[in-house]
């Protein structure tokens, strides 16, 4: 019962968030806080991927400033839940944790 309620709320939240991201032309991972693992992932990412991300952020800033969402035909082309950085972030996190474990073993 509780799980179905949580799933229902989660789907509604995802739908609302997706709609808002589409209005601005953003992907979910464009809005990640740039901590060490995300920065490492961005450094390792394909330059075209990083350039596209920067352009989406600039466009979103422009859309926000103009207070007018993207036209519907452009919004339909957007896929806000394309988790393009996840593999790179996971790899960076794994390496960071591995380095920490090695350093811990060296110090003990």
MARDREN-211886 format. One record per residue: x, y, z of N, C-alpha, C, O in turn. Coordinates in steps of 0.1 Angstrom, whole numbers. Layout:
   n_px   n_py   n_pz  ca_px  ca_py  ca_pz   c_px   c_py   c_pz   o_px   o_py   o_pz
      X      Y      Z      X      Y      Z      X      Y      Z      X      Y      Z
...
***
This chain:
   n_px   n_py   n_pz  ca_px  ca_py  ca_pz   c_px   c_py   c_pz   o_px   o_py   o_pz
      8    -12      0      0      0      0      9     13      0      7     22     -8
     18     13      9     27     25     10     36     26     -2     38     37     -7
     41     15     -7     49     15    -19     42     20    -31     47     28    -38
     29     16    -32     21     21    -44     19     36    -43     19     43    -53
     17     41    -31     15     55    -28     28     63    -32     28     73    -39
     39     58    -27     52     64    -30     55     64    -45     60     74    -50
     52     53    -51     55     52    -66     46     62    -73     51     68    -83
     34     63    -69     24     73    -75     30     87    -74     30     95    -84
     34     90    -62     39    104    -59     52    106    -67     54    117    -73
     61     96    -68     73     96    -75     71     99    -90     77    107    -97
     61     91    -96     58     93   -110     53    107   -113     56    113   -123
     44    112   -104     39    126   -106     50    136   -105     50    145   -113
     59    134    -95     70    143    -94     79    143   -106     83    153   -111
     82    131   -111     91    129   -123     84    136   -135     91    142   -143
     71    134   -137     64    140   -148     65    156   -147     67    162   -157
     62    161   -135     63    176   -133     77    181   -136     79    191   -142
     87    174   -130    101    178   -132    105    177   -146    111    186   -152
    101    166   -153    104    165   -167     98    176   -175    105    181   -185
     86    180   -172     79    191   -179     87    204   -178     89    212   -187
     91    207   -165     98    219   -162    112    219   -169    116    229   -175
    119    208   -169    132    207   -176    130    209   -191    138    215   -197
    120    203   -197    117    205   -211    114    220   -214    119    224   -225
    107    227   -206    105    241   -208    118    249   -210    118    258   -217
    128    245   -202    141    252   -203    151    245   -212    162    250   -214
    148    233   -217    157    226   -226    168    219   -219    179    218   -224
    166    216   -206    177    210   -198    175    195   -197    164    189   -199
    186    188   -193    185    174   -189    188    174   -174    194    183   -168
    183    164   -167    184    163   -153    198    164   -148    201    172   -138
    207    158   -154    221    158   -150    228    171   -153    240    173   -148
    222    180   -160    228    193   -163    228    201   -149    236    210   -148
    219    198   -140    217    205   -128    224    199   -116    223    204   -105
    233    189   -118    240    183   -107    250    194   -101    256    202   -108
    251    193    -88    261    202    -81    274    196    -85    277    184    -84
    283    205    -89    296    201    -94    306    198    -83    315    206    -80
    304    187    -76    314    182    -66    325    174    -73    324    173    -85
    335    169    -66    347    163    -72    343    153    -82    349    153    -93
    334    143    -79    332    132    -89    325    138   -102    328    133   -112
    317    148   -100    310    153   -112    320    161   -121    320    160   -133
    329    168   -114    339    176   -121    349    166   -129    352    169   -140
    352    155   -122    361    145   -128    354    139   -141    360    137   -151
    341    136   -139    333    131   -150    332    141   -162    334    137   -173
    331    153   -159    330    163   -169    343    165   -176    344    167   -188
    354    164   -169    368    165   -175    370    153   -184    377    154   -194
    365    141   -181    367    129   -189    357    128   -200    359    120   -209
    346    135   -200    335    134   -210    340    139   -223    349    147   -224
    333    134   -233    336    138   -247    334    154   -248    324    159   -243
    343    161   -254    342    176   -254    328    180   -261    323    190   -256
    323    173   -270    310    176   -276    299    175   -266    290    183   -266
    300    165   -257    290    164   -247    290    175   -237    280    180   -233
    302    180   -233    304    191   -224    299    204   -231    292    212   -224
    302    205   -243    298    217   -251    282    218   -252    276    228   -250
    276    206   -254    262    206   -255    256    209   -241    246    216   -241
    262    204   -231    257    207   -217    258    222   -215    248    228   -210
    269    228   -218    271    243   -216    261    251   -224    256    261   -219
    258    246   -236    248    253   -244    234    252   -239    227    262   -239
    231    240   -233    218    239   -227    217    248   -215    206    254   -213
    227    249   -207    227    258   -195    225    272   -200    218    280   -193
    232    276   -210    231    290   -215    217    293   -220    212    303   -218
    212    283   -228    198    285   -233    188    286   -222    179    294   -223
    190    277   -212    181    278   -200    181    291   -193    171    297   -189
    193    297   -192    195    310   -186    188    320   -194    181    329   -189
    189    319   -208    182    329   -217    167    327   -216    160    337   -215
    162    315   -216    148    312   -214    143    318   -201    132    324   -201
    150    316   -191    146    321   -178    145    336   -177    136    342   -172
    155    343   -183    156    357   -184    144    363   -192    138    373   -188
    141    356   -203    130    361   -211    116    357   -205    106    362   -210
    116    348   -196    104    343   -189     94    338   -200     82    340   -199
     99    331   -209     91    325   -220     96    311   -223    108    310   -227
     89    300   -220     94    287   -222     97    284   -237     92    291   -246
    105    273   -240    108    269   -253     95    266   -261     85    262   -254
     95    268   -274     83    264   -281     80    249   -280     89    241   -278
     67    245   -280     63    231   -278     70    221   -288     74    210   -284
     73    225   -300     79    216   -310     94    213   -306     99    203   -309
    100    223   -299    114    220   -294    113    212   -281    122    204   -279
    103    215   -273    102    208   -260    100    193   -263    105    185   -255
     93    190   -273     90    176   -276    103    168   -280    103    156   -278
    113    175   -285    126    169   -288    134    166   -276    144    158   -277
    131    172   -265    140    171   -253    137    157   -246    126    152   -245
    148    152   -241    147    140   -232    154    143   -219    166    141   -218
    147    148   -210    153    153   -197    159    142   -189    168    145   -180
    155    130   -190    160    119   -182    170    110   -189    170     98   -187
    178    116   -197    189    109   -204    201    111   -194    207    122   -194
    205    101   -187    215    102   -176    229    100   -183    235     89   -181
    233    110   -190    245    108   -198    258    109   -190    268    104   -195
    258    114   -178    270    114   -170    271    103   -160    282    101   -154
    261     95   -158    261     85   -147    273     75   -148    279     73   -138
    276     69   -160    287     60   -160    300     67   -157    309     61   -150
    302     79   -161    315     86   -158    315     90   -143    326     89   -137
    304     94   -137    304     97   -123    307     85   -115    314     85   -105
    301     74   -118    303     61   -111    317     57   -112    323     52   -102
    323     58   -123    338     55   -125    346     64   -117    356     59   -110
    344     77   -116    351     86   -108    350     83    -93    359     84    -86
    338     80    -89    335     77    -75    343     64    -71    349     64    -61
    342     54    -80    349     42    -77    364     44    -76    370     39    -66
    370     52    -85    384     55    -84    388     63    -71    398     60    -65
    379     72    -68    382     80    -56    381     71    -43    390     73    -34
    371     63    -43    370     54    -31    382     44    -31    387     41    -20
    386     39    -42    398     30    -43    411     37    -38    419     32    -31
    412     50    -43    424     58    -38    424     60    -23    434     59    -16
    412     63    -18    410     65     -3    414     52      4    421     52     15
    410     40     -1    413     28      6    428     25      5    433     20     15
    434     28     -6    448     25     -7    456     34      2    465     30      9
    452     47      3    458     57     12    457     52     26    466     54     35
    445     48     30    442     43     43    451     31     47    456     30     58
    452     22     37    461     10     40    476     14     41    483      8     49
    480     24     33    494     29     34    497     35     47    508     34     53
    487     42     52    489     50     65    488     41     77    493     44     88
    482     29     76    480     21     88    491     10     89    491      2     98
***
